[in-house]
Amino acid sequence: MSEAQRTQVAIVGAGPAGLILARLLACQGVESIVIERRDRAYVEQRLRAGVLEQTTVDLLRAAGVGERMDREGLVHEGLYLQFDGVRHRIPLRELTGGRAITVYGQHEVVKDLIAARLGGGDEIVFEADDVRVLDVDADLPTIRFKVDGDERTIRCDFVAGCDGFHGVCRSTIPAETLSVYERHYPFAWLGILARTPPSLDELIYAHHERGFALHSMRSPELTRLYVQCSPDDTLDMWPDERVWEELHLRLATRDGWTLREGPVVEKSITTMRSYVVEPMQYGRLYLAGDAAHVVPPTGAKGLNLAAADVKVLAAALVDWYRTGRRDLLDAYSATCLRRVWRVEHFSWWMTTMLHRAPGDDAFDQRLQLAQLRYVTSSRAAATMLAENYVGLEHV
Ligand SMILES: Cc1cc2nc3c(=O)[nH]c(=O)nc-3n(C[C@H](O)[C@H](O)[C@H](O)COP(=O)(O)OP(=O)(O)OC[C@H]3O[C@@H](n4cnc5c(N)ncnc54)[C@H](O)[C@@H]3O)c2cc1C
């Protein structure tokens, strides 16, 4: 066993939460080590979210990692809600005093952050096995793990649990100190990445009696498309022809618009849940991102919420190192949870407005349509959607 290494903040997980936190701390002279269970290629290629709120864009720029995003990201000033075969545009920029979203893949954000960190000579331990988080209620927490069979130990002042929903950090907290709030949805998303230019320059969220569909994109050459499916479905039940058939039906309009097809280069099923754990802190362990909360993807919020958490955490840690004061650290959980619950509500609201749940009857469907008509005809209601979608200002 090698000697214990010492750092200020040990960050478990090299997803968006862990990598943005590491970057924000490095910008302020706080030392950290990132410990990741997967290899570099895996985390850089993992396809997930793709919509960055204005607040996330601003944060990445301020952290000096926005250059490629500004060059290659697609700025969207609006989005479409579709129902009864008619598309209605929500002008995001106009309704929010100039704010917008940027379509830029989560894996591209991750690539930029890894390049910046390694380029600055800071460490990311990839392929860390059997990660154990110990003594978080003492002054000097310890992380142990194995790399290539060798045991390594890191001692630190603080642990940031940025290891996603299935990570180890949350489960090291005594269960009796946590409250869990959870909702499972009786549907999932079948997503494809197709090598074809987007069929429209903005996102389309479509309500349809056969179930929800979403037209999105990753670049001018790559279209991302989703259809609502059952959480019990498997990929072999969705050959490409069936996916395209459903997409054509659910995204069809009465004005002759057509959906472009192309080779399917990726296909996956994402189940949907809402989940929040309170508090997001125990001793010197601070949870951030999916380790603490999950939202259904309809509001495009998971990655953005992870970024918002670590902005709060970085500021609190920097303040502790500069002044020795604990007040921002002590307020971390409560500060984050205010935004978390706003975003949980927005994501739940978008999800229930647009999906068809098993057992929904004509009454449920009419309520959804009434809500959609209201959101697309009232400036006040459209503004509510727009300001949540582009992201409320960070507190
Ligand atoms: C399958 C999937 C599809 C998604 N699709 C969308 C989408 O289409 N739109 C959308 O808006 N959002 C989507 N999301 C949500 C969004 O991607 C997440 O909210 C976001 O990744 C959260 O970032 P994070 O850093 O908190 O967690 P993660 O991105 O999950 O990162 C956690 C990191 O910790 C690592 N890790 C886990 N366990 C350990 C351990 N024991 N030791 C060390 N490292 C560990 C993981 O390998 C990972 O790199 C999706 C999420 C998933 C899981």
The ligand as an SDF file (V2000), in Angstrom:
LIG
                    3D

 53 58  0  0  0  0  0  0  0  0999 V2000
  -28.8350    7.4180  -18.9170 C   0  0  0  0  0  0  0  0  0  0  0  0
  -29.0530    8.8890  -18.6780 C   0  0  0  0  0  0  0  0  0  0  0  0
  -29.5510    9.6940  -19.7070 C   0  0  0  0  0  0  0  0  0  0  0  0
  -29.7820   11.0390  -19.4830 C   0  0  0  0  0  0  0  0  0  0  0  0
  -30.3040   11.7930  -20.4790 N   0  0  0  0  0  0  0  0  0  0  0  0
  -30.5800   13.0830  -20.2570 C   0  0  0  0  0  0  0  0  0  0  0  0
  -31.1620   13.8730  -21.2600 C   0  0  0  0  0  0  0  0  0  0  0  0
  -31.4500   13.3960  -22.3540 O   0  0  0  0  0  0  0  0  0  0  0  0
  -31.4340   15.1770  -20.9730 N   0  0  0  0  0  0  0  0  0  0  0  0
  -31.1360   15.7150  -19.7370 C   0  0  0  0  0  0  0  0  0  0  0  0
  -31.3710   16.9030  -19.5200 O   0  0  0  0  0  0  0  0  0  0  0  0
  -30.5690   15.0020  -18.7740 N   0  0  0  0  0  0  0  0  0  0  0  0
  -30.2850   13.7030  -19.0050 C   0  0  0  0  0  0  0  0  0  0  0  0
  -29.7360   12.9680  -18.0280 N   0  0  0  0  0  0  0  0  0  0  0  0
  -29.4160   13.6350  -16.7640 C   0  0  0  0  0  0  0  0  0  0  0  0
  -28.0210   14.2600  -16.7540 C   0  0  0  0  0  0  0  0  0  0  0  0
  -27.1840   13.6120  -17.6590 O   0  0  0  0  0  0  0  0  0  0  0  0
  -27.4840   14.1690  -15.3330 C   0  0  0  0  0  0  0  0  0  0  0  0
  -28.3430   14.9230  -14.4960 O   0  0  0  0  0  0  0  0  0  0  0  0
  -26.0470   14.6600  -15.1780 C   0  0  0  0  0  0  0  0  0  0  0  0
  -25.1720   13.7430  -15.7740 O   0  0  0  0  0  0  0  0  0  0  0  0
  -25.6770   14.8430  -13.6980 C   0  0  0  0  0  0  0  0  0  0  0  0
  -24.3090   15.0430  -13.5630 O   0  0  0  0  0  0  0  0  0  0  0  0
  -23.5320   14.4680  -12.3070 P   0  0  0  0  0  0  0  0  0  0  0  0
  -22.1190   14.8890  -12.4780 O   0  0  0  0  0  0  0  0  0  0  0  0
  -24.2450   14.8170  -11.0690 O   0  0  0  0  0  0  0  0  0  0  0  0
  -23.6550   12.8740  -12.4140 O   0  0  0  0  0  0  0  0  0  0  0  0
  -23.0780   11.8750  -13.5060 P   0  0  0  0  0  0  0  0  0  0  0  0
  -23.0480   12.4980  -14.8380 O   0  0  0  0  0  0  0  0  0  0  0  0
  -23.8470   10.6110  -13.3320 O   0  0  0  0  0  0  0  0  0  0  0  0
  -21.5750   11.6450  -13.0810 O   0  0  0  0  0  0  0  0  0  0  0  0
  -21.2200   10.8520  -11.9720 C   0  0  0  0  0  0  0  0  0  0  0  0
  -19.8260   10.2920  -12.1980 C   0  0  0  0  0  0  0  0  0  0  0  0
  -19.4460    9.5340  -11.0520 O   0  0  0  0  0  0  0  0  0  0  0  0
  -18.8670    8.3230  -11.4760 C   0  0  0  0  0  0  0  0  0  0  0  0
  -19.0220    7.3400  -10.4020 N   0  0  0  0  0  0  0  0  0  0  0  0
  -20.1220    6.6280  -10.0650 C   0  0  0  0  0  0  0  0  0  0  0  0
  -19.8750    5.8410   -9.0210 N   0  0  0  0  0  0  0  0  0  0  0  0
  -18.5680    6.0700   -8.6710 C   0  0  0  0  0  0  0  0  0  0  0  0
  -17.7540    5.5450   -7.6630 C   0  0  0  0  0  0  0  0  0  0  0  0
  -18.1770    4.6070   -6.8070 N   0  0  0  0  0  0  0  0  0  0  0  0
  -16.4720    5.9980   -7.5640 N   0  0  0  0  0  0  0  0  0  0  0  0
  -16.0230    6.9360   -8.4480 C   0  0  0  0  0  0  0  0  0  0  0  0
  -16.7620    7.4580   -9.4350 N   0  0  0  0  0  0  0  0  0  0  0  0
  -18.0330    7.0330   -9.5390 C   0  0  0  0  0  0  0  0  0  0  0  0
  -19.6160    7.9700  -12.7400 C   0  0  0  0  0  0  0  0  0  0  0  0
  -18.8960    7.0740  -13.5750 O   0  0  0  0  0  0  0  0  0  0  0  0
  -19.7730    9.3300  -13.3880 C   0  0  0  0  0  0  0  0  0  0  0  0
  -18.6890    9.6710  -14.2130 O   0  0  0  0  0  0  0  0  0  0  0  0
  -29.4900   11.6150  -18.2200 C   0  0  0  0  0  0  0  0  0  0  0  0
  -28.9690   10.8150  -17.2030 C   0  0  0  0  0  0  0  0  0  0  0  0
  -28.7620    9.4690  -17.4020 C   0  0  0  0  0  0  0  0  0  0  0  0
  -28.2240    8.6180  -16.2700 C   0  0  0  0  0  0  0  0  0  0  0  0
  1  2  1  0
  2  3  1  0
  2 52  2  0
  3  4  2  0
  4  5  1  0
  4 50  1  0
  5  6  2  0
  6  7  1  0
  6 13  1  0
  7  8  2  0
  7  9  1  0
  9 10  1  0
 10 11  2  0
 10 12  1  0
 12 13  2  0
 13 14  1  0
 14 15  1  0
 14 50  1  0
 15 16  1  0
 16 17  1  0
 16 18  1  0
 18 19  1  0
 18 20  1  0
 20 21  1  0
 20 22  1  0
 22 23  1  0
 23 24  1  0
 24 25  2  0
 24 26  1  0
 24 27  1  0
 27 28  1  0
 28 29  2  0
 28 30  1  0
 28 31  1  0
 31 32  1  0
 32 33  1  0
 33 34  1  0
 33 48  1  0
 34 35  1  0
 35 36  1  0
 35 46  1  0
 36 37  1  0
 36 45  1  0
 37 38  2  0
 38 39  1  0
 39 40  1  0
 39 45  2  0
 40 41  1  0
 40 42  2  0
 42 43  1  0
 43 44  2  0
 44 45  1  0
 46 47  1  0
 46 48  1  0
 48 49  1  0
 50 51  2  0
 51 52  1  0
 52 53  1  0
M  END
$$$$
